Amino acid sequence: MPQSHRIPLQPLQGFDWSSLTGNVASAAAHFSSDYMYAFADAWTFPCFTEHGSKAIPSLGQESVLYNTSYDQILKWTRLDYRMERYLPAEEALAMIRIELAQGHPVLVKGDTYRCSWFPADYGRLHRPHFYLITGYDDLTNHLFCTDVAYMTYHQAQTVSDFSLGFAGDLLTLRPNHDQYSQPAQLPTLYEVLTRRATANLGLGDEAYSAFDSMRNMADGWIELDRLAAEQPLHSAADMSPLNLELLYIVQARMQFLQLLEQKRDAKDSFMEQITAAFNETVRSWTLIRKSYVHSFEPRVQREPLLSLIAERIRATAALEQSLAESILHSNRLREIMNGYQQAGRSAGRKL
């Protein structure tokens, strides 16, 4: 193989701290953009109806939908992939070099104690972590790594650090060249939007309004913050459950927005309006999360700021509910117009 080989694979935006699925999505995007359909149902929200000691366990329901598993992302890309478990480091290195020579990135599980691009952990803290190997240099005996958690790429790692930190898990990905395999049936954006809007308005099988859940969250925001503060953290670098939940909410909407932006017809004015509205929801949730992080800074009056955050959540709930209602209204108008057109064609044939 070449003495130095690198795959130009950068981490995808919007996946901070999602080491497994974020890096898998980055690798999948190297082969195909259809990975985004894994997030077609990500525009949702957990049901925050429980309070007291049960409130915090109810957090993370959105992250279950967003931060699912690597195979749920990869099923949309029609890639062949295989997870190897309990591999010795030497065998893993040999497999990595074979895959890289064919232009395929490799996902590995390691220890942040041996990841030099994690300054807070490197040589200090042992913590399991997934990242991508995108290159190998025989001359310097270094691997090159892409990692979505720190939004870094082409980070050098010594073979010694890799071998000592490798946790035995390795995921290979390659294109499926089976000419007889049928492509996955991809839903249209209108189908995706209609299905999600119906569910979020409480008109589907779940029969509860996601927007009521947002307002419940706002009503109990100060109590949720108190409960989050009581949760034990594994290290000072860890985020509270509430902060992490807000991060997943932003990430889920960012990926859903990318799906709309990349798959919509540029001439579709309605879809352009919907995309602009989702841009606004991403900005709104990003502002909410930044405000919450800011509330922990010294000399900040937390109580008034937490109350302001609750009001922002209510405003965002109203924005998203209006968006969902607009989607269903537009879909109904399309159905009526299609009915008129079909009736007109049938009448023309009879004449």
C-alpha positions as CSV (number, residue, x, y, z in Angstrom):
1,M,0.0,0.0,0.0
2,P,1.1,3.6,-0.3
3,Q,3.5,4.8,2.4
4,S,0.9,7.5,3.4
5,H,-2.8,7.0,2.8
6,R,-5.6,9.3,4.0
7,I,-9.3,9.4,3.3
8,P,-10.6,13.0,3.1
9,L,-13.4,12.3,5.6
10,Q,-14.5,15.2,7.9
11,P,-16.9,14.8,10.8
12,L,-20.5,15.8,10.1
13,Q,-21.8,18.9,11.8
14,G,-24.4,18.5,14.5
15,F,-23.1,15.3,16.1
16,D,-21.0,16.7,19.0
17,W,-20.7,14.1,21.8
18,S,-22.4,11.4,19.7
19,S,-19.3,9.3,19.3
20,L,-20.8,6.0,18.0
21,T,-23.7,7.2,15.8
22,G,-22.0,10.5,14.9
23,N,-18.9,8.8,13.6
24,V,-20.9,6.1,11.8
25,A,-23.0,8.8,10.1
26,S,-19.8,10.6,9.1
27,A,-18.4,7.4,7.6
28,A,-21.8,6.6,5.9
29,A,-21.9,10.0,4.4
30,H,-18.5,9.2,2.8
31,F,-20.3,6.6,0.6
32,S,-23.9,7.9,0.5
33,S,-26.1,10.8,1.7
34,D,-29.1,8.5,2.3
35,Y,-28.0,8.0,5.9
36,M,-30.1,11.1,6.7
37,Y,-33.3,9.0,6.3
38,A,-32.4,7.4,9.6
39,F,-33.4,10.7,11.1
40,A,-36.7,11.1,9.2
41,D,-38.6,10.7,12.5
42,A,-36.2,12.7,14.6
43,W,-38.5,15.8,14.6
44,T,-40.3,14.7,17.8
45,F,-40.2,15.3,21.5
46,P,-40.4,13.1,24.6
47,C,-43.5,13.2,26.8
48,F,-42.6,15.2,29.9
49,T,-45.7,14.4,31.9
50,E,-43.9,12.8,34.9
51,H,-42.6,15.1,37.6
52,G,-40.7,14.6,40.9
53,S,-38.3,11.7,41.1
54,K,-39.6,10.3,37.8
55,A,-38.9,13.4,35.7
56,I,-35.2,12.8,35.0
57,P,-35.6,9.1,33.8
58,S,-38.1,10.4,31.3
59,L,-35.4,12.6,29.8
60,G,-33.5,11.1,26.9
61,Q,-36.5,9.8,25.0
62,E,-35.6,12.0,22.1
63,S,-32.1,10.8,22.2
64,V,-33.4,7.2,21.9
65,L,-35.0,8.2,18.6
66,Y,-32.0,10.3,17.5
67,N,-29.0,8.5,19.0
68,T,-30.2,5.0,18.0
69,S,-27.6,2.6,16.6
70,Y,-25.2,2.4,13.8
71,D,-27.2,-0.2,11.9
72,Q,-30.3,2.0,11.9
73,I,-28.2,4.6,10.1
74,L,-26.4,2.3,7.8
75,K,-29.5,0.5,6.6
76,W,-30.4,3.5,4.4
77,T,-27.0,3.6,2.7
78,R,-27.0,0.0,1.3
79,L,-23.5,-0.6,2.6
80,D,-22.0,-3.9,3.7
81,Y,-20.8,-3.6,7.2
82,R,-19.5,-5.9,9.9
83,M,-18.7,-5.4,13.6
84,E,-15.8,-7.4,14.8
85,R,-15.6,-8.0,18.5
86,Y,-12.7,-8.9,20.9
87,L,-10.0,-8.5,18.2
88,P,-6.4,-8.4,19.3
89,A,-4.7,-5.1,18.4
90,E,-2.3,-6.6,15.9
91,E,-5.1,-8.3,14.0
92,A,-7.1,-5.0,14.1
93,L,-4.2,-3.1,12.6
94,A,-3.8,-5.6,9.8
95,M,-7.5,-5.3,9.0
96,I,-7.4,-1.5,9.2
97,R,-4.5,-1.3,6.6
98,I,-6.4,-3.6,4.2
99,E,-9.6,-1.5,4.5
100,L,-7.7,1.8,4.1
101,A,-5.9,0.6,1.0
102,Q,-9.4,0.2,-0.6
103,G,-10.5,3.7,0.5
104,H,-12.7,2.5,3.3
105,P,-12.7,4.2,6.8
106,V,-12.8,2.0,9.8
107,L,-14.7,2.7,13.1
108,V,-12.9,1.5,16.3
109,K,-13.6,1.6,20.0
110,G,-10.7,2.8,22.1
111,D,-9.8,4.5,25.3
112,T,-9.7,8.3,25.6
113,Y,-6.7,7.9,27.8
114,R,-4.8,7.1,24.6
115,C,-6.5,9.7,22.3
116,S,-4.2,12.8,22.1
117,W,-7.0,15.0,20.6
118,F,-8.9,14.7,23.9
119,P,-6.8,17.0,26.0
120,A,-9.0,16.7,29.1
121,D,-8.7,12.8,29.0
122,Y,-5.3,12.1,27.3
123,G,-3.0,10.5,29.9
124,R,-5.5,11.4,32.7
125,L,-8.9,9.6,32.3
126,H,-9.9,6.1,31.1
127,R,-13.2,6.3,29.2
128,P,-14.5,4.1,26.3
129,H,-14.9,6.1,23.0
130,F,-15.6,5.4,19.3
131,Y,-13.7,7.2,16.5
132,L,-12.7,6.7,12.8
133,I,-9.4,5.6,11.4
134,T,-9.0,7.3,8.0
135,G,-5.3,6.9,7.3
136,Y,-2.0,5.1,8.0
137,D,1.5,6.3,7.5
138,D,4.2,3.6,7.2
139,L,7.0,6.1,7.5
140,T,6.0,7.7,10.8
141,N,4.0,4.7,12.0
142,H,1.0,6.9,12.8
143,L,-2.7,6.4,12.2
144,F,-4.9,9.3,11.2
145,C,-8.2,9.8,13.0
146,T,-11.5,11.6,12.5
147,D,-13.7,12.1,15.6
148,V,-17.1,13.8,15.6
149,A,-17.1,14.3,19.4
150,Y,-14.4,17.0,19.1
151,M,-15.1,17.8,15.4
152,T,-11.6,16.9,14.5
153,Y,-10.0,15.1,11.5
154,H,-6.6,14.0,10.4
155,Q,-5.5,13.7,14.0
156,A,-2.4,11.7,14.4
157,Q,-2.3,8.7,16.8
158,T,0.8,6.6,17.3
159,V,0.4,2.9,16.7
160,S,1.5,2.4,20.3
161,D,-1.3,4.5,21.6
162,F,-3.8,2.8,19.4
163,S,-2.6,-0.7,20.4
164,L,-2.7,0.1,24.1
165,G,-6.1,1.8,23.9
166,F,-7.9,-0.4,21.5
167,A,-10.9,-2.0,23.2
168,G,-11.4,-4.9,20.7
169,D,-14.4,-3.5,18.7
170,L,-14.0,-2.7,15.0
171,L,-16.6,-1.8,12.4
172,T,-15.8,-2.1,8.6
173,L,-17.9,-0.5,5.9
174,R,-17.8,-1.0,2.2
175,P,-20.2,-0.4,-0.8
176,N,-22.6,-3.1,-1.7
177,H,-21.9,-4.0,-5.4
178,D,-24.6,-6.6,-5.7
179,Q,-26.3,-5.6,-8.9
180,Y,-29.3,-7.7,-8.0
181,S,-30.0,-5.9,-4.7
182,Q,-33.0,-3.7,-4.8
183,P,-32.5,-0.1,-3.5
184,A,-34.3,0.7,-0.3
185,Q,-37.7,2.4,-0.8
186,L,-37.2,6.0,0.3
187,P,-40.2,8.0,1.4
188,T,-40.9,11.3,-0.1
189,L,-40.3,14.4,2.0
190,Y,-44.0,15.1,2.0
191,E,-44.6,11.6,3.4
192,V,-42.0,12.1,6.1
193,L,-43.3,15.5,7.1
194,T,-47.0,14.4,7.1
195,R,-46.2,11.3,9.2
196,R,-44.2,13.3,11.7
197,A,-46.6,16.2,11.9
198,T,-49.5,13.8,12.5
199,A,-47.8,12.1,15.3
200,N,-46.5,15.3,17.0
201,L,-50.0,16.8,17.0
202,G,-51.3,13.7,18.8
203,L,-53.4,12.6,15.9
204,G,-51.5,9.3,15.3
205,D,-51.2,6.1,17.3
206,E,-49.3,7.7,20.2
207,A,-52.4,10.0,20.8
208,Y,-50.5,12.7,22.7
209,S,-49.3,16.1,21.6
210,A,-45.6,16.5,21.5
211,F,-46.1,20.2,21.8
212,D,-48.0,19.7,25.1
213,S,-45.0,17.8,26.2
214,M,-42.8,20.8,25.4
215,R,-45.1,23.0,27.5
216,N,-45.0,20.5,30.3
217,M,-41.2,20.6,30.1
218,A,-41.3,24.4,30.3
219,D,-43.7,24.3,33.3
220,G,-41.4,22.0,35.2
221,W,-38.1,23.5,34.0
222,I,-36.8,24.7,37.4
223,E,-37.7,21.4,39.0
224,L,-36.1,19.5,36.2
225,D,-32.9,21.6,36.6
226,R,-32.9,20.8,40.3
227,L,-33.3,17.0,39.7
228,A,-30.6,17.1,37.0
229,A,-28.2,18.7,39.4
230,E,-28.7,15.8,41.8
231,Q,-27.6,13.2,39.2
232,P,-24.1,11.8,39.9
233,L,-21.7,12.5,37.1
234,H,-18.8,10.2,36.2
235,S,-16.4,13.1,35.8
236,A,-16.2,16.8,35.8
237,A,-16.3,16.8,32.0
238,D,-19.6,15.0,31.8
239,M,-22.8,17.0,31.1
240,S,-25.9,16.9,33.2
241,P,-28.8,14.9,31.9
242,L,-30.8,18.0,31.1
243,N,-27.9,19.6,29.2
244,L,-27.4,16.4,27.3
245,E,-31.1,16.2,26.4
246,L,-31.0,19.7,25.0
247,L,-27.9,18.8,23.0
248,Y,-29.7,15.8,21.5
249,I,-32.8,17.9,20.7
250,V,-30.6,20.3,18.7
251,Q,-28.7,17.5,16.9
252,A,-31.9,15.7,15.9
253,R,-33.3,18.8,14.3
254,M,-30.0,19.6,12.6
255,Q,-30.0,16.2,10.9
256,F,-33.7,16.5,10.0
257,L,-33.0,19.9,8.5
258,Q,-30.1,18.5,6.4
259,L,-32.5,15.9,5.1
260,L,-34.8,18.7,3.9
261,E,-32.1,20.9,2.5
262,Q,-30.4,18.1,0.5
263,K,-33.5,16.3,-0.8
264,R,-36.0,19.0,-1.5
265,D,-36.8,20.3,-4.9
266,A,-35.2,23.8,-5.3
267,K,-38.3,24.9,-7.2
268,D,-40.8,23.8,-4.5
269,S,-41.7,27.1,-2.8
270,F,-43.7,25.4,0.0
271,M,-40.8,23.1,0.9
272,E,-38.5,26.1,0.9
273,Q,-40.8,27.8,3.5
274,I,-40.8,24.6,5.6
275,T,-37.0,24.4,5.5
276,A,-36.8,28.1,6.5
277,A,-39.1,27.4,9.4
278,F,-37.0,24.4,10.6
279,N,-34.0,26.6,10.4
280,E,-35.7,28.8,12.9
281,T,-36.5,25.9,15.2
282,V,-32.8,24.8,15.2
283,R,-31.7,28.4,16.0
284,S,-34.3,28.5,18.8
285,W,-33.3,25.3,20.5
286,T,-29.6,26.2,20.1
287,L,-30.3,29.5,21.9
288,I,-32.1,27.6,24.6
289,R,-29.2,25.3,25.2
290,K,-26.7,28.1,25.1
291,S,-28.7,30.0,27.7
292,Y,-28.9,26.9,29.9
293,V,-25.1,26.4,29.7
294,H,-24.7,30.1,30.5
295,S,-26.8,29.7,33.6
296,F,-23.9,27.8,35.3
297,E,-21.4,30.6,34.9
298,P,-20.3,32.6,38.0
299,R,-22.3,35.6,39.0
300,V,-25.3,34.7,36.8
301,Q,-28.7,35.0,38.5
302,R,-30.0,31.5,37.6
303,E,-33.6,31.7,38.7
304,P,-34.6,34.6,36.3
305,L,-32.6,33.0,33.5
306,L,-34.2,29.6,34.0
307,S,-37.6,31.3,33.9
308,L,-36.6,33.0,30.6
309,I,-35.5,29.6,29.2
310,A,-39.0,28.2,30.1
311,E,-40.6,31.0,28.2
312,R,-38.4,30.4,25.2
313,I,-39.4,26.7,25.2
314,R,-43.1,27.7,25.2
315,A,-42.5,30.0,22.2
316,T,-40.6,27.3,20.3
317,A,-43.4,24.9,21.0
318,A,-45.9,27.3,19.5
319,L,-43.6,27.7,16.5
320,E,-43.3,24.0,15.9
321,Q,-47.0,23.4,16.4
322,S,-47.9,26.0,13.9
323,L,-45.4,24.4,11.5
324,A,-47.0,21.0,12.0
325,E,-50.5,22.4,11.4
326,S,-49.2,24.1,8.2
327,I,-47.8,20.9,6.9
328,L,-51.1,19.0,7.4
329,H,-53.1,21.8,5.9
330,S,-50.9,22.0,2.8
331,N,-51.1,18.2,2.4
332,R,-54.9,18.3,2.6
333,L,-55.0,21.0,-0.1
334,R,-52.8,18.9,-2.3
335,E,-55.1,15.9,-1.9
336,I,-58.1,18.1,-2.8
337,M,-56.4,19.5,-5.9
338,N,-55.3,16.0,-7.0
339,G,-58.9,14.8,-6.6
340,Y,-60.1,17.6,-8.8
341,Q,-57.5,16.8,-11.4
342,Q,-58.3,13.1,-11.5
343,A,-62.0,13.9,-11.7
344,G,-61.4,16.2,-14.6
345,R,-59.3,13.6,-16.5
346,S,-62.0,11.0,-15.9
347,A,-64.7,13.3,-17.3
348,G,-62.5,14.1,-20.3
349,R,-62.1,10.4,-21.2
350,K,-65.9,9.9,-21.0
351,L,-66.4,12.7,-23.5
